[in-house]
């Protein structure tokens, strides 16, 4: 790619042609403020805080969509630019109601930090929206129109996911973001991780969990997902990919948890059951390709957009729901308490898990396997609210007998991990031997659609791995053209899988997702046990409590059906 040389604030910079001034400045440590810019999305230039002055131009322009040209001289910090930024920020606050009480961004709010930086009066302009719209999608997504600054990031993020359940509309000469009735929401939460001001967020379960921790009416057990351990540190100024497993356990105990366990157990049980089902379907050539169901957003997508693929979904529950059922139905008995006296909380990177726990087909006699889901962001908020700095905590081990961590369970946190774990164990079920090299590297990486072939004896298992909804339609087109192309498919709705989930720390971009993914595989590499079928707790459960077909059906399996998607409740605030 051709090189160009530009000058920013007197500093000469050689860079590749085609980049924007904002990108070049960021790469070279030159600070330009912004609210609406996100590397995953087209530059919208709506906030107008990233202004820059090009020599020879009559007025400043937004740097996020200004393509650099050879010889260009730019200034980003002139008195005029600073004055314009301050005025633009005051206009933005005219759209953003200050209501920080329960906002998850309250401990690290970009828009308030910018207000302090520019020394502006955040109440300079009266709120300009005459009728802001608030709405909710099912059990998961909430939108507060009186906080929205109309940057359109949520609309673009939803388009990136090929869903399009958000759109803009004009009311009384005002632009509002509203639900689109053309496509049901799948609760992936990508709109949330791309919103710069917390106007769109997941339904907050912090108060509910705090109430249970305070009342002590029940014994409380927390479980946390694999990708949470490599992302939550970012909320405490640690680098992406910092492994915080032991610190999370210590922090949860400080909150008042009676037990803390690792969802790795649920992941290993999912792997074990799913590998058995794959072997059976593969040998009988029945309902192939088999498709994973660990991602509740993907399941919602099938039920709402492509119900013809419901028979292809594996019957095996996600790790979250399996582990919740084991805690409720088996662990409770081991510690001599009634299942109704146990309160289970899952810490997840995924907003759609809030939908998943409300699927009544997975309840046991009307009792949820999991009572509440906290996203990674919500748990970080709760820690901060209680004055717990995760970065300063010592490490601890998960509680026995359910706290056995394995490599196979951990790699569920990244795209390709479910596939790799299942193939490790499926290979053993077919051949009676373990793979010589358990690392199936073709399934790894950030590429949106990967094809992987695995030789098992004389048979070739053809598989695919997909992450990001924009790649799913391409996969389904391939399947319609050639229904026999694959035997097994792993699908995750979010970019990179769970590491890029809608409940993860903000901001999330490709570089951050890659660092989280690298850490996931580093944990696997260093694990003493790397195969689900070698987890001693899994072996014990399958030989005892899960020995019968009825027990496995009750705790490990579920079913799916055609759906209209989450209902939408909308109200106008006068």
C-alpha positions as CSV (number, residue, x, y, z in Angstrom):
1,X,0.0,0.0,0.0
2,X,1.4,3.4,-1.0
3,X,2.8,5.6,1.8
4,X,2.0,9.2,2.5
5,X,3.4,11.8,4.9
6,X,1.2,14.2,6.8
7,X,1.8,16.6,9.7
8,X,-0.4,16.7,12.8
9,X,0.3,19.5,15.4
10,X,3.8,20.0,13.9
11,X,4.6,16.2,14.1
12,X,5.5,14.6,10.7
13,X,3.9,11.1,10.4
14,X,4.5,8.5,7.6
15,X,1.4,6.3,7.2
16,X,-0.5,4.2,4.8
17,X,-2.7,5.8,2.2
18,X,-6.5,5.6,2.8
19,X,-6.6,6.1,6.5
20,X,-8.6,8.9,8.2
21,X,-6.9,11.7,10.2
22,X,-8.6,10.4,13.3
23,X,-7.2,6.9,12.8
24,X,-3.7,8.2,12.2
25,X,-3.8,10.4,15.3
26,X,-5.0,7.6,17.5
27,X,-2.3,5.2,16.2
28,X,0.4,7.9,17.0
29,X,-0.8,8.8,20.4
30,X,-2.3,12.1,19.5
31,X,-5.5,12.7,21.5
32,X,-8.7,13.8,19.6
33,X,-11.9,13.6,21.7
34,X,-14.9,11.7,20.3
35,X,-18.2,10.2,21.4
36,X,-19.7,8.6,18.3
37,X,-16.6,7.1,16.7
38,X,-16.2,3.3,16.8
39,X,-13.8,1.3,14.7
40,X,-16.5,-1.4,14.0
41,X,-18.9,1.1,12.4
42,X,-18.9,3.6,9.5
43,X,-17.8,7.1,10.7
44,X,-21.0,9.0,11.5
45,X,-19.4,12.3,12.5
46,X,-22.6,13.2,14.5
47,X,-21.0,14.3,17.8
48,X,-18.6,16.8,16.0
49,X,-16.1,16.6,18.8
50,X,-13.2,15.2,16.7
51,X,-12.8,18.5,14.8
52,X,-9.5,19.2,13.0
53,X,-8.3,22.2,11.0
54,X,-6.5,21.5,7.7
55,X,-4.2,24.2,6.4
56,X,-5.9,26.0,3.6
57,X,-9.4,25.0,4.6
58,X,-11.8,27.8,5.6
59,X,-13.2,26.0,8.7
60,X,-12.6,22.9,10.9
61,X,-14.0,19.6,9.8
62,X,-14.6,16.2,11.5
63,X,-11.5,14.1,11.5
64,X,-13.3,10.7,11.8
65,X,-14.3,10.9,8.1
66,X,-11.5,13.0,6.8
67,X,-9.2,10.9,4.6
68,X,-5.6,11.9,4.9
69,X,-3.7,13.1,1.8
70,X,0.0,13.4,1.2
71,X,1.4,16.7,2.4
72,X,-1.6,17.5,4.5
73,X,-1.0,19.8,7.6
74,X,-3.5,19.5,10.4
75,X,-4.0,21.1,13.8
76,X,-6.3,19.5,16.4
77,X,-6.0,21.7,19.4
78,X,-6.4,25.4,18.4
79,X,-8.4,27.7,20.6
80,X,-11.1,27.9,17.9
81,X,-11.4,24.1,17.8
82,X,-11.5,23.8,21.6
83,X,-14.3,26.4,21.7
84,X,-16.3,24.6,19.0
85,X,-15.9,21.3,20.8
86,X,-17.2,22.8,24.1
87,X,-20.2,24.3,22.3
88,X,-21.0,21.0,20.5
89,X,-20.8,19.1,23.8
90,X,-23.2,21.5,25.4
91,X,-25.6,20.8,22.6
92,X,-25.2,17.1,23.1
93,X,-26.1,17.5,26.8
94,X,-29.3,19.1,25.6
95,X,-30.3,15.7,24.4
96,X,-28.8,13.6,27.2
97,X,-30.7,13.7,30.5
98,X,-28.3,13.4,33.5
99,X,-29.7,10.4,35.4
100,X,-26.7,8.6,36.7
101,X,-28.1,6.7,39.7
102,X,-28.3,3.2,38.3
103,X,-26.4,3.7,35.1
104,X,-23.6,1.1,34.6
105,X,-21.4,3.8,33.1
106,X,-21.6,6.0,36.2
107,X,-18.2,5.0,37.4
108,X,-16.5,5.5,34.0
109,X,-18.7,7.8,31.9
110,X,-17.1,9.2,28.8
111,X,-19.6,12.1,28.3
112,X,-19.1,13.3,31.9
113,X,-15.4,13.0,31.6
114,X,-15.5,15.2,28.4
115,X,-17.7,17.7,30.2
116,X,-15.0,18.0,33.0
117,X,-12.2,18.2,30.4
118,X,-13.9,21.1,28.6
119,X,-15.3,22.8,31.7
120,X,-18.8,23.1,30.3
121,X,-22.1,23.7,31.9
122,X,-24.0,20.4,31.3
123,X,-27.3,22.2,32.0
124,X,-26.6,25.1,29.7
125,X,-29.4,24.0,27.3
126,X,-32.8,22.7,28.4
127,X,-33.6,19.2,27.2
128,X,-34.7,19.6,23.6
129,X,-36.7,16.5,23.0
130,X,-40.4,17.1,23.4
131,X,-41.5,13.4,23.5
132,X,-38.6,11.0,24.1
133,X,-39.5,7.4,23.5
134,X,-38.6,4.6,25.9
135,X,-39.0,0.9,25.0
136,X,-38.0,-2.6,26.1
137,X,-37.4,-5.7,24.1
138,X,-38.5,-8.7,26.2
139,X,-36.4,-9.5,29.2
140,X,-33.2,-8.0,27.8
141,X,-32.9,-4.6,26.0
142,X,-33.9,-1.2,27.4
143,X,-33.8,2.0,25.4
144,X,-34.0,5.4,27.2
145,X,-34.8,8.0,24.6
146,X,-34.1,10.9,26.9
147,X,-30.5,9.8,27.0
148,X,-30.0,9.2,23.3
149,X,-27.8,11.6,21.4
150,X,-28.9,10.2,18.0
151,X,-25.4,9.1,17.0
152,X,-27.0,6.1,15.2
153,X,-24.3,3.7,16.5
154,X,-27.0,1.3,17.7
155,X,-28.7,1.3,14.3
156,X,-25.5,0.7,12.5
157,X,-24.4,-2.1,14.9
158,X,-27.8,-3.8,14.4
159,X,-27.3,-3.5,10.6
160,X,-23.8,-5.0,11.0
161,X,-25.5,-8.0,12.7
162,X,-27.9,-8.2,9.6
163,X,-30.9,-7.9,11.9
164,X,-32.1,-4.3,11.5
165,X,-34.6,-4.1,14.4
166,X,-33.7,-0.4,15.0
167,X,-34.4,2.5,12.8
168,X,-34.7,6.3,12.8
169,X,-38.0,8.1,12.5
170,X,-39.1,11.8,12.6
171,X,-41.7,13.1,15.0
172,X,-42.5,16.8,15.3
173,X,-39.4,17.7,13.3
174,X,-37.3,15.6,15.7
175,X,-35.3,12.5,14.9
176,X,-35.8,9.5,17.2
177,X,-34.5,5.9,17.2
178,X,-37.4,3.5,17.4
179,X,-38.0,-0.3,17.0
180,X,-38.5,-1.7,13.6
181,X,-41.3,-4.2,13.2
182,X,-39.6,-5.7,10.1
183,X,-37.1,-7.9,12.0
184,X,-37.4,-9.3,15.6
185,X,-34.6,-8.5,18.1
186,X,-32.3,-11.4,19.0
187,X,-31.0,-9.8,22.2
188,X,-27.4,-10.0,21.2
189,X,-26.7,-6.6,22.8
190,X,-24.3,-5.3,20.1
191,X,-26.3,-2.1,20.1
192,X,-25.3,-1.7,23.7
193,X,-21.6,-2.2,23.4
194,X,-21.6,0.4,20.6
195,X,-23.6,3.1,22.5
196,X,-21.3,5.8,23.8
197,X,-23.7,7.2,26.4
198,X,-25.6,4.3,28.0
199,X,-28.9,5.2,26.4
200,X,-29.4,1.6,25.3
201,X,-28.6,-1.1,27.9
202,X,-29.5,-4.5,29.2
203,X,-32.2,-4.8,31.9
204,X,-30.2,-4.3,35.1
205,X,-30.4,-7.2,37.6
206,X,-28.0,-5.6,40.1
207,X,-30.7,-4.4,42.5
208,X,-32.3,-7.9,42.5
209,X,-29.0,-9.6,43.3
210,X,-28.1,-7.0,45.9
211,X,-31.4,-7.6,47.6
212,X,-30.8,-11.3,47.9
213,X,-27.2,-10.7,49.2
214,X,-28.6,-8.3,51.8
215,X,-31.6,-10.3,53.0
216,X,-29.8,-13.7,53.2
217,X,-33.1,-15.5,52.8
218,X,-31.3,-18.2,50.7
219,X,-27.9,-19.6,50.2
220,X,-26.3,-17.9,47.2
221,X,-24.2,-19.5,44.6
222,X,-22.5,-17.6,41.7
223,X,-21.1,-19.2,38.6
224,X,-19.1,-17.3,35.9
225,X,-18.5,-17.9,32.3
226,X,-15.1,-18.5,30.7
227,X,-14.7,-15.2,28.8
228,X,-15.6,-13.1,31.9
229,X,-12.2,-13.9,33.4
230,X,-10.3,-12.4,30.5
231,X,-12.4,-9.2,30.1
232,X,-13.6,-7.9,33.5
233,X,-10.1,-6.6,34.3
234,X,-10.6,-3.9,31.7
235,X,-13.2,-2.3,34.0
236,X,-10.4,-1.9,36.6
237,X,-7.9,-0.4,34.2
238,X,-6.1,-3.7,33.5
239,X,-5.2,-4.6,29.9
240,X,-7.5,-6.7,27.8
241,X,-6.8,-10.4,28.2
242,X,-5.7,-10.2,31.8
243,X,-6.7,-13.4,33.4
244,X,-8.8,-12.7,36.6
245,X,-10.2,-16.1,37.5
246,X,-9.1,-16.2,41.1
247,X,-9.8,-12.5,41.7
248,X,-13.4,-12.9,40.6
249,X,-13.9,-15.7,43.1
250,X,-12.4,-13.6,45.9
251,X,-14.5,-10.6,44.9
252,X,-17.7,-12.7,44.8
253,X,-17.0,-14.0,48.3
254,X,-16.6,-10.5,49.5
255,X,-20.0,-9.6,48.1
256,X,-21.4,-12.4,50.2
257,X,-21.6,-15.5,48.0
258,X,-21.8,-18.8,49.9
259,X,-20.3,-20.7,46.9
260,X,-18.6,-19.7,43.7
261,X,-18.2,-22.2,40.9
262,X,-16.9,-22.2,37.4
263,X,-19.3,-22.6,34.4
264,X,-16.5,-24.8,32.9
265,X,-18.3,-27.7,34.5
266,X,-21.5,-26.9,32.5
267,X,-19.4,-26.5,29.4
268,X,-17.8,-29.9,29.9
269,X,-21.2,-31.5,30.4
270,X,-22.4,-29.7,27.3
271,X,-19.4,-31.0,25.4
272,X,-19.9,-34.6,26.6
273,X,-23.6,-34.7,25.7
274,X,-23.2,-32.8,22.5
275,X,-20.3,-35.0,21.3
276,X,-22.5,-38.1,22.0
277,X,-25.4,-36.6,20.0
278,X,-23.0,-35.7,17.2
279,X,-21.6,-39.2,17.0
280,X,-25.2,-40.6,16.9
281,X,-26.4,-38.2,14.2
282,X,-23.2,-38.7,12.2
283,X,-23.5,-42.5,12.2
284,X,-27.3,-42.4,11.4
285,X,-27.1,-39.5,8.9
286,X,-30.0,-37.8,10.8
287,X,-30.8,-34.1,11.0
288,X,-27.4,-33.0,9.7
289,X,-25.7,-30.7,10.0
290,X,-26.1,-30.6,13.7
291,X,-25.9,-27.0,15.0
292,X,-24.8,-25.7,18.4
293,X,-27.2,-23.9,20.8
294,X,-24.8,-22.4,23.3
295,X,-25.6,-19.0,22.0
296,X,-29.1,-17.9,22.9
297,X,-29.1,-15.1,20.3
298,X,-28.4,-17.6,17.6
299,X,-31.2,-19.8,18.9
300,X,-33.6,-16.8,18.9
301,X,-32.5,-16.1,15.3
302,X,-33.4,-19.6,14.2
303,X,-36.7,-19.6,16.0
304,X,-37.7,-16.1,14.6
305,X,-36.0,-16.0,11.2
306,X,-35.3,-19.5,10.0
307,X,-37.5,-22.1,11.9
308,X,-36.8,-24.6,9.1
309,X,-33.4,-25.2,10.8
310,X,-34.9,-26.0,14.2
311,X,-34.5,-29.8,13.7
312,X,-30.8,-29.2,13.1
313,X,-30.3,-27.6,16.5
314,X,-28.7,-29.9,19.1
315,X,-31.0,-30.9,21.9
316,X,-28.2,-30.2,24.5
317,X,-28.6,-27.1,26.7
318,X,-26.1,-24.4,27.0
319,X,-23.4,-24.6,29.8
320,X,-25.2,-21.8,31.7
321,X,-28.5,-23.8,31.9
322,X,-26.9,-27.2,32.5
323,X,-24.7,-25.8,35.3
324,X,-27.7,-24.1,36.9
325,X,-29.7,-27.3,36.8
326,X,-26.8,-29.2,38.4
327,X,-26.5,-26.7,41.1
328,X,-30.3,-26.6,41.8
329,X,-31.0,-30.3,41.5
330,X,-27.8,-32.1,42.6
331,X,-25.5,-29.7,44.4
332,X,-28.3,-28.5,46.7
333,X,-28.9,-32.0,47.9
334,X,-25.1,-32.6,48.5
335,X,-25.1,-29.5,50.8
336,X,-28.4,-30.6,52.5
337,X,-30.6,-27.7,51.4
338,X,-33.9,-27.5,49.5
339,X,-33.5,-26.5,45.8
340,X,-35.9,-23.6,46.5
341,X,-33.6,-22.3,49.2
342,X,-30.7,-21.9,46.7
343,X,-30.4,-18.6,44.8
344,X,-28.3,-19.0,41.6
345,X,-26.6,-16.2,39.8
346,X,-24.8,-16.5,36.5
347,X,-22.1,-13.9,35.5
348,X,-22.2,-13.9,31.7
349,X,-20.6,-11.9,28.8
350,X,-24.0,-12.2,27.0
351,X,-27.1,-10.1,27.3
352,X,-29.3,-12.9,25.7
353,X,-28.6,-15.1,28.7
354,X,-31.2,-12.9,30.5
355,X,-33.7,-14.2,27.9
356,X,-32.5,-17.8,28.1
357,X,-33.1,-18.1,31.9
358,X,-36.8,-17.2,31.3
359,X,-37.4,-20.1,28.8
360,X,-39.9,-22.1,30.7
361,X,-39.1,-25.3,28.9
362,X,-35.9,-25.4,30.8
363,X,-37.4,-24.9,34.3
364,X,-37.8,-27.8,36.8
365,X,-41.3,-28.0,38.2
366,X,-41.7,-24.3,37.7
367,X,-38.3,-23.4,39.3
368,X,-35.7,-21.7,37.2
369,X,-32.2,-23.4,37.0
370,X,-30.8,-19.9,37.1
371,X,-32.5,-17.1,39.1
372,X,-30.6,-14.1,37.7
373,X,-27.9,-13.1,35.2
374,X,-25.4,-10.4,35.7
375,X,-23.4,-9.3,32.7
376,X,-19.6,-8.7,33.0
377,X,-20.4,-4.9,33.1
378,X,-23.0,-5.4,35.8
379,X,-20.7,-7.4,38.1
380,X,-18.0,-4.8,37.6
381,X,-20.5,-2.1,38.6
382,X,-21.5,-4.0,41.7
383,X,-17.9,-4.5,42.7
384,X,-17.2,-0.7,42.3
385,X,-20.4,0.2,44.1
386,X,-19.2,-2.0,47.1
387,X,-15.7,-0.5,46.9
388,X,-14.1,-3.7,45.7
389,X,-11.1,-3.2,43.4
390,X,-10.7,-6.4,41.6
391,X,-7.1,-5.5,40.5
392,X,-6.0,-5.5,44.2
393,X,-7.6,-8.8,45.3
394,X,-5.7,-12.0,45.9
395,X,-6.6,-15.1,43.9
396,X,-8.8,-17.9,45.2
397,X,-10.0,-21.3,44.0
398,X,-13.6,-22.2,43.0
399,X,-15.6,-24.2,45.5
400,X,-15.6,-28.0,45.3
401,X,-17.0,-30.4,44.2
402,X,-18.1,-28.4,41.1
403,X,-15.1,-26.2,40.6
404,X,-12.9,-28.2,38.2
405,X,-11.5,-26.1,35.4
406,X,-10.6,-27.7,32.1
407,X,-9.2,-26.4,28.9
408,X,-12.1,-27.6,26.9
409,X,-14.5,-25.7,29.2
410,X,-12.5,-22.5,29.0
411,X,-12.3,-22.3,25.2
412,X,-16.1,-22.0,25.0
413,X,-15.4,-18.3,25.6
414,X,-14.1,-17.8,22.0
415,X,-15.5,-18.5,18.6
416,X,-14.5,-22.1,17.6
417,X,-14.2,-23.2,21.2
418,X,-17.4,-25.2,21.3
419,X,-16.5,-27.0,18.1
420,X,-13.0,-27.7,19.2
421,X,-14.1,-29.1,22.6
422,X,-16.7,-31.3,21.0
423,X,-14.4,-32.7,18.4
424,X,-11.8,-33.5,21.0
425,X,-14.3,-35.6,22.9
426,X,-16.2,-36.9,19.8
427,X,-12.9,-38.2,18.5
428,X,-12.5,-40.2,21.7
429,X,-16.0,-41.6,21.6
430,X,-15.5,-42.8,18.0
431,X,-11.9,-44.1,18.2
432,X,-11.5,-44.9,21.9
433,X,-8.3,-42.8,21.8
434,X,-7.5,-39.1,22.5
435,X,-6.3,-36.8,19.7
436,X,-2.5,-36.7,19.6
437,X,-2.7,-32.9,19.3
438,X,-5.9,-31.6,20.9
439,X,-5.5,-28.1,19.5
440,X,-7.7,-27.8,16.4
441,X,-6.2,-24.5,15.2
442,X,-8.2,-24.3,12.0
443,X,-11.3,-23.6,14.2
444,X,-9.6,-20.7,15.9
445,X,-9.2,-17.1,15.0
446,X,-11.4,-14.0,14.3
447,X,-12.4,-14.9,10.7
448,X,-16.2,-14.7,10.4
449,X,-16.7,-18.1,8.6
450,X,-14.2,-20.9,8.9
451,X,-14.4,-24.4,7.4
452,X,-12.7,-27.3,9.3
453,X,-12.2,-30.9,8.3
454,X,-11.2,-33.5,10.9
455,X,-10.2,-37.0,10.0
456,X,-11.6,-39.5,12.5
457,X,-10.4,-43.0,11.5
458,X,-11.5,-43.5,7.9
459,X,-14.2,-40.9,8.1
460,X,-14.0,-37.1,7.4
461,X,-16.1,-34.8,9.6
462,X,-16.8,-31.6,7.7
463,X,-17.5,-28.7,10.0
464,X,-18.0,-24.9,10.0
465,X,-17.5,-22.2,12.6
466,X,-19.3,-18.8,12.3
467,X,-19.2,-15.7,14.5
468,X,-21.1,-12.5,13.9
469,X,-24.6,-12.5,12.5
470,X,-23.5,-10.9,9.2
471,X,-21.8,-14.2,8.4
472,X,-24.7,-16.5,9.2
473,X,-26.7,-15.7,6.1
474,X,-23.8,-16.6,3.9
475,X,-23.6,-20.0,5.7
476,X,-27.3,-20.6,5.3
477,X,-27.1,-19.8,1.6
478,X,-24.3,-22.4,1.3
479,X,-26.5,-24.9,3.2
480,X,-29.5,-24.4,0.9
481,X,-27.3,-24.9,-2.1
482,X,-25.6,-28.0,-0.7
483,X,-27.5,-29.5,2.4
484,X,-24.7,-32.1,2.8
485,X,-21.8,-29.7,2.9
486,X,-21.3,-29.9,6.7
487,X,-21.9,-32.4,9.5
488,X,-21.5,-30.0,12.4
489,X,-21.7,-26.2,12.7
490,X,-20.9,-23.9,15.6
491,X,-22.5,-20.5,15.5
492,X,-22.0,-17.5,17.8
493,X,-24.0,-14.3,17.1
494,X,-21.4,-11.8,18.4
495,X,-18.1,-11.0,16.8
496,X,-15.4,-13.3,18.1
497,X,-18.0,-15.3,20.1
498,X,-18.5,-14.7,23.8
499,X,-15.3,-12.6,24.1
500,X,-17.2,-9.9,22.1
501,X,-20.6,-10.5,23.7
502,X,-23.1,-7.7,24.4
503,X,-22.5,-7.9,28.1
504,X,-18.8,-7.3,27.9
505,X,-16.9,-4.1,28.9
506,X,-17.2,-1.1,26.7
507,X,-15.5,-0.4,24.4
508,X,-15.0,-3.6,22.5
509,X,-13.2,-3.7,19.1
510,X,-11.3,-6.2,17.0
511,X,-8.0,-5.6,18.8
512,X,-9.5,-6.0,22.2
513,X,-11.4,-9.1,21.2
514,X,-8.2,-10.6,19.8
515,X,-6.3,-10.1,23.1
516,X,-9.2,-11.7,25.1
517,X,-9.1,-14.6,22.7
518,X,-5.4,-15.1,23.0
519,X,-5.8,-15.3,26.8
520,X,-8.6,-17.9,26.5
521,X,-6.3,-20.2,24.5
522,X,-3.4,-19.5,26.9
523,X,-5.5,-20.9,29.8
524,X,-6.3,-24.0,27.8
525,X,-2.7,-24.5,26.9
526,X,-1.7,-24.4,30.6
527,X,-4.6,-26.5,31.9
528,X,-3.9,-29.8,33.6
529,X,-7.1,-31.3,32.1
530,X,-7.8,-30.3,28.5
531,X,-10.6,-32.8,27.6
532,X,-14.2,-32.7,28.8
533,X,-14.5,-36.5,29.2
534,X,-11.5,-36.5,31.5
535,X,-13.1,-34.0,34.0
536,X,-13.5,-36.1,37.1
537,X,-16.7,-34.3,38.2
538,X,-18.3,-35.0,34.7
539,X,-17.3,-38.7,35.0
540,X,-18.8,-39.0,38.4
541,X,-22.1,-37.3,37.4
542,X,-22.4,-39.4,34.2
543,X,-21.8,-42.6,36.2
544,X,-24.2,-41.7,39.0
545,X,-26.8,-38.8,39.0
546,X,-26.9,-38.6,35.2
547,X,-26.7,-42.3,34.5
548,X,-30.3,-42.8,33.4
549,X,-31.7,-41.5,30.1
550,X,-34.5,-39.7,32.0
551,X,-32.1,-37.8,34.2
552,X,-30.0,-36.7,31.2
553,X,-33.1,-35.6,29.4
554,X,-34.3,-33.6,32.4
555,X,-31.0,-31.8,33.1
556,X,-29.0,-31.8,29.9
557,X,-31.6,-31.5,27.1
558,X,-34.3,-29.1,25.9
559,X,-36.4,-28.2,22.8
560,X,-37.0,-25.2,20.5
561,X,-39.9,-23.9,18.6
562,X,-40.9,-21.2,16.1
563,X,-41.3,-17.8,17.8
564,X,-42.3,-14.3,17.0
565,X,-39.4,-13.0,19.1
566,X,-39.3,-10.8,22.2
567,X,-42.3,-8.5,22.7
568,X,-41.8,-4.8,22.6
569,X,-43.2,-2.4,25.1
570,X,-43.0,1.2,24.1
571,X,-44.0,4.4,25.9
572,X,-43.7,8.1,25.3
573,X,-42.4,10.4,28.0
574,X,-44.2,13.7,28.2
